[in-house]
Amino acid sequence: MTTDRAPLSRTDLAGLLTGAAQSVSGILAAEYPTAAGRSYLHPVLGALYAGPHVVGELTDRLEEFMAAESRPATPAGLFTLASALGWLTESLAELTTAVDQICTRVGIPSEPRDLDFAATADAEEEDGFDFAFSALELAAIRTAAEAAGLPPGDYVDVLSQSLLAASRITDACMEISSGLIEDATYVLDEAADHIWTGGEPGGLPTLVRSLLARMEAAE
């Protein structure tokens, strides 16, 4: 028994790409409750929580596109969604690795520290970064570090790593989302029936070209 599927129109395809873009950008607004003892992870927990859900949504959209019987001869939407899924998956893997490294960092040393030595080391450490923060900022750092059970210097270190990881996933999500939006707009505006049929790089979807440029820059 054959099931008839409605043709995938340009509007349908653009809708898939736009919906995917909104899901990816939504990662950046996601929040996840952060315990005071893990406040240094706050910048990344939202993305770490929401990311896998969005990967699942993109996978579903990709499967929906591939299930449609009618699509352009050159499946720009397929390339775009597959690129978005691969790029996002890679970025989330990098984020997970960064969080794992932070968790490993705060677990070292595993042996209890000598309290007298620790107090001296912490005081010397604070002397080294006091100049970089205002009195209010220093008080906030010391309070957060105490709640996390870390010396202030160590707390600043892991928080910096967390902020860097958050910055990287933010950049990735913004690039992926904007590329999906641009390709959705192109699908709606392009007059030709067969879109992106050229073999030249300029004929590829925006997101695919961005991903290729990123790969070339990494080589």
N, C-alpha and C positions, 0 to 999 in steps of 0.2 A: 504494500500500500504506500503510495507516494503522497507526501504532505506538501501542498502548495505553499510557497512562501511569497509574500509580497515583495516586489522589487525594491532594492535599496536605493532610494532617491538621493539627490544631492542634499536635500534638506535633512534626510535621515543621517547621511554620512557626516554632515556638518554638526548635527546634533550630537552624534557619538563623540566627535572630537572636542566639542565645546563642553560636554558633560565630563569628559576625561580631564580637561583642563581645570574645571572647577574642583574636581575631586583632588587633583594634585595640589592646587593652591590651598585647598582646605587643610592640608597637612600642616601648613605654617601657622594656622590659627588654632590648632588642636591644643588642648590643655590636659594635663594629667596631674592629679594630686601629688605633691612632693612633701615628704616628711622633712621636718627641720634637720634631722640628722643626715639627710641626703640632698640638701639644698643645692649643692654644687652640680647636681644632675638636672636641675630644673630646666635649663635651656634646651635639653635634648629629649626629655621624657615625652613631651607631646608628640613630636615627630616619630619617636620610637614606638609609641602606642598606635598612632593613626596610620603610619606608613604601610604596614602589612594589610590593613583593611583596604587601602587604596589600590595596592597591588592586586588584590583579589577583584576589585571592581574593574580595573583595566583588563585583567584576564578575561572577565565575563564579557566586556565590551568587544574584545578582540575575537572571542569565540562567536559572539553575535554577528559580527561583521563577516567572519569566515563562513558562517552558516547561511548567509544571504545568497540567493542564487544569481542575483543581478548586481553587478558591480563594474566599475570602469575596467577597461582592458588592462591598464596599468594600475594596480591596486594601491593608489596613493594612501588611502586610509589605512590599509593593512600595514604598509611601511611605517606610517606615522605612529599608529598605535603600538606596533611591535617595538619601534625605537623608544617610545616613551616608556613602555613597560620594562625594556632592558636597561635603560638609563636609570630609571627610578629604582629598580631592583639592585643595581650596582651601587647606587648612592646610599641606599638603606643598609647594604652589607658593610660599606665603609663606616657608616654611622654606628652600626652594631659593634664593629671592631674597635672604634674609638671609645665607646662606652665600656667595653670589656677592659680596655687598657686603663681607663680611669678607675674602674672598680679594682683592678689588680694593683694600681698605684696606691690607693688608699688602704689596701690590705697589707702593705709593706711598711715597716717590718712586722712580721707576724709575732715576733717575740715581744713581751712587755718591755717598754723602754724604762731605763733607769730614770726615776723622777727628778733627781738632782741634776743629772746631765741634761735631761729634756728641758727643764726650766731655763738652764743657762743657754742652751742652743736656741730655744724659742726666742729668748730676749735678744740674742745676737741677730737672729733672723729678722725680727721685727725692726731692729735698728737699720737693717739693709733696705727695707721697702717703705719705711715711714714717710719718706720724702715724696713718694709717688701718690699718696692719698691724703685727703683732708681729714681733719679730726673726726668728723661725722662718719666718713667712709671707713676709717680705721676701727671705729667703735662697732660698726655694723659687721665688718670682717671678723673682728675678734668674737663677737656674739655668735655669728654663724659658724665659725671654726670651732668654738667651744661646743655648740650643739652637735656638730659633726664628729667631735672627738679628734680633731686634727690641729696641729700647730697652724697658726695663721699663714705662714709662708706656704705650707703644703696645701692649705685650703685655696689660696690664691692660685697656686699652680694647677690644681685639678679643675677649678672653676674656669681658668683660662682655656684649658683643653676642651672643656665642655662647650664654651662659647665658640671656640674655633670649629668644633664639629657641627654646632648649630648653624654657623655661618655657611659651611660647605653644603649642608642639606638644603638650606634656604636658597642658595645660589642655584643649585640643581633644580629644585622645584620651580623656581621662577623661570628658568630657561625652558624647562619642559612645558610648563603651562603656557607661556607666551608663544612657543613654537606651535603648540596644538591650536591655539586661538588663531594664529596667522594662517595655518593650513585650513582651518574651518572656514575662514573668511574667503580664502582663495577658492575653495570648492564651490562656495555659493556664487562668487563673482565671475568665475571663469566661464567663458561662453562655449568653448570647445567641448564636445562630448567625451573625448579621450584626453584626460588630463595627465600631465607629467609623463608624456610618452617619449620625450627626448632623452637621449643618452648622456647629454652634457650635465655636469653637476648642477647648473642653474635650473634644470628641469626637475630636480628632486624636491620633495617636500621640505619645507623650512626646517622642521625638526630633524629630518635625516641629515640635511646639510650641516646643521649645528653639531650633531653627534659625530659626523665624519671629521669636521674641523677639530673637535675636541680630541678625537683619537689621534689625528695627525700631530697635534700639539704635544700629546703625551709621548710620542715616539722619540 
